[in-house]
Amino acid sequence: MLKILPIALILIMVLHIIKPLGWPGMKKRGDFWKIAAGAMLAMFLVVVIGHAG
């Protein structure tokens, strides 16, 4: 599962560059970086929560 997630995120980013997905806040091709930023934030939260408990 951990190896599939980065591949899926990269695939979504490539698809968004080819044809914008139209999700809220992601209407332009240049917004593909928001997917990566969201993924990094999610990983940070998992690490923080994992080490806190």
N, CA and C atoms as an extended XYZ file, in Angstrom:
159
Properties=species:S:1:pos:R:3:atomname:S:1:resname:S:1:resid:I:1 pbc="F F F"
N         0.828       -1.198        0.000 N   MET     1
C         0.000        0.000        0.000 CA  MET     1
C         0.863        1.250        0.000 C   MET     1
N         1.958        1.230        0.749 N   LEU     2
C         2.804        2.410        0.826 CA  LEU     2
C         3.513        2.695       -0.493 C   LEU     2
N         3.722        1.680       -1.308 N   LYS     3
C         4.371        1.894       -2.593 CA  LYS     3
C         3.374        2.317       -3.662 C   LYS     3
N         2.120        1.982       -3.484 N   ILE     4
C         1.092        2.335       -4.459 CA  ILE     4
C         0.713        3.810       -4.341 C   ILE     4
N         0.694        4.333       -3.133 N   LEU     5
C         0.255        5.711       -2.906 CA  LEU     5
C         1.105        6.739       -3.653 C   LEU     5
N         2.446        6.707       -3.585 N   PRO     6
C         3.219        7.693       -4.351 CA  PRO     6
C         3.008        7.566       -5.859 C   PRO     6
N         2.877        6.336       -6.341 N   ILE     7
C         2.640        6.140       -7.775 CA  ILE     7
C         1.288        6.719       -8.169 C   ILE     7
N         0.276        6.522       -7.325 N   ALA     8
C        -1.054        7.064       -7.602 CA  ALA     8
C        -1.020        8.600       -7.582 C   ALA     8
N        -0.292        9.187       -6.644 N   LEU     9
C        -0.198       10.646       -6.583 CA  LEU     9
C         0.497       11.211       -7.819 C   LEU     9
N         1.575       10.560       -8.246 N   ILE    10
C         2.266       11.017       -9.457 CA  ILE    10
C         1.351       10.889      -10.667 C   ILE    10
N         0.603        9.806      -10.750 N   LEU    11
C        -0.331        9.611      -11.862 CA  LEU    11
C        -1.409       10.701      -11.868 C   LEU    11
N        -1.935       11.023      -10.703 N   ILE    12
C        -2.945       12.086      -10.614 CA  ILE    12
C        -2.350       13.427      -11.027 C   ILE    12
N        -1.101       13.705      -10.626 N   MET    13
C        -0.449       14.958      -11.009 CA  MET    13
C        -0.253       15.049      -12.519 C   MET    13
N         0.172       13.936      -13.131 N   VAL    14
C         0.361       13.923      -14.582 CA  VAL    14
C        -0.973       14.111      -15.296 C   VAL    14
N        -2.007       13.425      -14.817 N   LEU    15
C        -3.331       13.589      -15.431 CA  LEU    15
C        -3.822       15.023      -15.300 C   LEU    15
N        -3.532       15.659      -14.169 N   HIS    16
C        -3.975       17.038      -13.969 CA  HIS    16
C        -3.245       17.989      -14.914 C   HIS    16
N        -1.969       17.705      -15.200 N   ILE    17
C        -1.230       18.554      -16.144 CA  ILE    17
C        -1.796       18.386      -17.548 C   ILE    17
N        -2.162       17.160      -17.914 N   ILE    18
C        -2.707       16.910      -19.250 CA  ILE    18
C        -4.092       17.526      -19.388 C   ILE    18
N        -4.960       17.246      -18.422 N   LYS    19
C        -6.325       17.777      -18.441 CA  LYS    19
C        -6.720       18.092      -17.003 C   LYS    19
N        -6.893       19.374      -16.677 N   PRO    20
C        -7.242       19.737      -15.298 CA  PRO    20
C        -8.464       18.961      -14.805 C   PRO    20
N        -8.373       18.503      -13.558 N   LEU    21
C        -9.407       17.644      -12.991 CA  LEU    21
C       -10.684       18.391      -12.656 C   LEU    21
N       -10.589       19.700      -12.421 N   GLY    22
C       -11.783       20.488      -12.131 CA  GLY    22
C       -12.231       20.405      -10.688 C   GLY    22
N       -11.359       19.893       -9.814 N   TRP    23
C       -11.699       19.845       -8.399 CA  TRP    23
C       -11.678       21.258       -7.843 C   TRP    23
N       -12.391       21.528       -6.761 N   PRO    24
C       -12.383       22.879       -6.183 CA  PRO    24
C       -10.956       23.344       -5.866 C   PRO    24
N       -10.598       24.507       -6.364 N   GLY    25
C        -9.274       25.061       -6.156 CA  GLY    25
C        -8.220       24.539       -7.106 C   GLY    25
N        -8.626       23.704       -8.054 N   MET    26
C        -7.670       23.126       -8.998 CA  MET    26
C        -8.218       23.189      -10.420 C   MET    26
N        -8.407       24.387      -10.890 N   LYS    27
C        -8.999       24.563      -12.211 CA  LYS    27
C        -7.953       24.724      -13.316 C   LYS    27
N        -6.706       25.109      -12.951 N   LYS    28
C        -5.667       25.355      -13.952 CA  LYS    28
C        -4.623       24.247      -13.914 C   LYS    28
N        -3.905       24.088      -15.029 N   ARG    29
C        -2.865       23.060      -15.101 CA  ARG    29
C        -1.747       23.333      -14.110 C   ARG    29
N        -1.473       24.587      -13.843 N   GLY    30
C        -0.392       24.952      -12.935 CA  GLY    30
C        -0.673       24.625      -11.480 C   GLY    30
N        -1.858       24.160      -11.163 N   ASP    31
C        -2.218       23.847       -9.787 CA  ASP    31
C        -1.838       22.419       -9.386 C   ASP    31
N        -1.069       21.728      -10.226 N   PHE    32
C        -0.721       20.339       -9.914 CA  PHE    32
C         0.128       20.247       -8.649 C   PHE    32
N         0.839       21.305       -8.308 N   TRP    33
C         1.690       21.292       -7.122 CA  TRP    33
C         0.868       21.157       -5.846 C   TRP    33
N        -0.407       21.529       -5.886 N   LYS    34
C        -1.249       21.430       -4.696 CA  LYS    34
C        -1.456       19.971       -4.287 C   LYS    34
N        -1.426       19.061       -5.253 N   ILE    35
C        -1.540       17.631       -4.942 CA  ILE    35
C        -0.319       17.195       -4.139 C   ILE    35
N         0.865       17.607       -4.580 N   ALA    36
C         2.089       17.250       -3.865 CA  ALA    36
C         2.122       17.892       -2.480 C   ALA    36
N         1.705       19.146       -2.376 N   ALA    37
C         1.693       19.825       -1.079 CA  ALA    37
C         0.737       19.132       -0.111 C   ALA    37
N        -0.414       18.728       -0.590 N   GLY    38
C        -1.372       18.007        0.251 CA  GLY    38
C        -0.832       16.658        0.702 C   GLY    38
N        -0.126       15.974       -0.195 N   ALA    39
C         0.460       14.674        0.156 CA  ALA    39
C         1.550       14.842        1.211 C   ALA    39
N         2.389       15.877        1.079 N   MET    40
C         3.434       16.106        2.073 CA  MET    40
C         2.840       16.469        3.424 C   MET    40
N         1.787       17.258        3.420 N   LEU    41
C         1.116       17.613        4.666 CA  LEU    41
C         0.523       16.367        5.326 C   LEU    41
N        -0.082       15.507        4.540 N   ALA    42
C        -0.669       14.280        5.077 CA  ALA    42
C         0.412       13.376        5.671 C   ALA    42
N         1.555       13.241        4.989 N   MET    43
C         2.645       12.422        5.516 CA  MET    43
C         3.201       13.020        6.806 C   MET    43
N         3.324       14.341        6.868 N   PHE    44
C         3.796       15.008        8.072 CA  PHE    44
C         2.862       14.720        9.245 C   PHE    44
N         1.560       14.802        9.004 N   LEU    45
C         0.597       14.540       10.071 CA  LEU    45
C         0.662       13.090       10.540 C   LEU    45
N         0.860       12.155        9.628 N   VAL    46
C         0.971       10.746        9.998 CA  VAL    46
C         2.204       10.535       10.861 C   VAL    46
N         3.309       11.161       10.522 N   VAL    47
C         4.544       11.020       11.310 CA  VAL    47
C         4.360       11.623       12.695 C   VAL    47
N         3.780       12.813       12.766 N   VAL    48
C         3.598       13.481       14.045 CA  VAL    48
C         2.658       12.673       14.933 C   VAL    48
N         1.562       12.203       14.384 N   ILE    49
C         0.598       11.433       15.172 CA  ILE    49
C         1.203       10.090       15.575 C   ILE    49
N         1.986        9.484       14.691 N   GLY    50
C         2.601        8.200       14.990 CA  GLY    50
C         3.634        8.284       16.103 C   GLY    50
N         4.384        9.369       16.159 N   HIS    51
C         5.402        9.513       17.193 CA  HIS    51
C         4.836       10.064       18.492 C   HIS    51
N         3.689       10.688       18.434 N   ALA    52
C         3.091       11.265       19.647 CA  ALA    52
C         2.440       10.197       20.522 C   ALA    52
N         1.969        9.137       19.903 N   GLY    53
C         1.221        8.140       20.667 CA  GLY    53
C         1.932        6.943       20.982 C   GLY    53
